[in-house]
């Protein structure tokens, strides 16, 4: 098939969960013999080398600059107030992308269009002449917004985010209805939106995120002492989760484990974390291009998320590195977890702190979680095995 692949992120380097998903899907489609042309947004940090990497297995790569600014956000927010279109969708409505997509669809040279994430759904639906339309739903976006609203303490924030969640739910349901095939990362996300109805007609399918364990070897950890969080904090669920951990859980851990250091890695950390970093035993590293030292010193990998949807690739990464994981139930959503065997689950401050402390103190427990985590990712989340399921979509 000749596939037009529309994505919001340039899927290289693999420094974010959505990039991991789209990159290995692209790899599989190319290896299956499809001719895949990528059209994606690009950002200031994207490089020509990233495009060259994709051109090794794609028929072509075309990018559209995406510039974010406070002024554009305000404009999109005001327009969204008087429209059923959610702010998150209106913000990325770009004339340059419309021109390229309309020209590509008008050429009648594609058999299918693949919209990667909800943000690209409007562009995919505009490809009227393309016989097959596929939407890859990395997560139920409305569900992430709804959970954020439920955790918000500020009544105004809770109201605004709740309103956005309601708009997203309607928009997301309508968007999915327009595609011939909808692929979900987790069945819980599919059920949250479709309420079971869409699966009956064969339109929906669940294919989890997968990675490449062979390219990500275990990390030697001779004397680990770090309690490590890894994730871009421009994504609100990450920012909310690590702020909750730092404020409500870390003091308990720090008192019980004087040797431990809280380490936060990722872009755009919240101001509250910057304030905590002035204290001893809290390190806010920001973006780190080479994680080797931090990972080799990690005793516990934490995923303290209270909101979000889809799958957390950070857990798959931690399992590849053979790091013991302590997560909330939401943080491990969609992943085949076995509490006490390949990770620990805890949803309140006291039990989460107890889990982290137990791993810090009990090397046998840490070793068991690490070994079983690596086995899980090798047997259940290797893209070379899992992504054969995409052949049922593009048969």
Buried (B, 14 or more C-beta within 10 A) or exposed (E): BEBBBBBBBBBBBBBBBBBBBBBBBBBBBBEBEBBBBBBBBBEEEBEEEBBEBBEEBBBEBEBBEBEEEEEEEEEBBEBBEEEEBBBBBBBBBBEEBBEBBBEBBEEEEBBBBBBBBBBBBBBBBBBEEBEBBBBBBBBBBBBBBBBBBEBBEEEEEBEBBBBBBBBBBEBBBEBBEBBBBBBBBBEBBBBBBBEEEBBEEEBBBBBBBBBBBEEBEBBEBEEBBBBBBBBBBEBBBBBBBBBBBBEBBBEBBBEBBEEBBBBBBBBEBBEEBEEBBEEEBBBBBEEBEEBEEBBBBBBBBBBBBBBBBBBBBBBBBBBBBBBBBBBBEBBBBBBEBEEEBBBBBBEEBEBBBBBBBBBBEEEEBBEBBBBBBBBBBBEBBBBBEBBEBBEEBBE
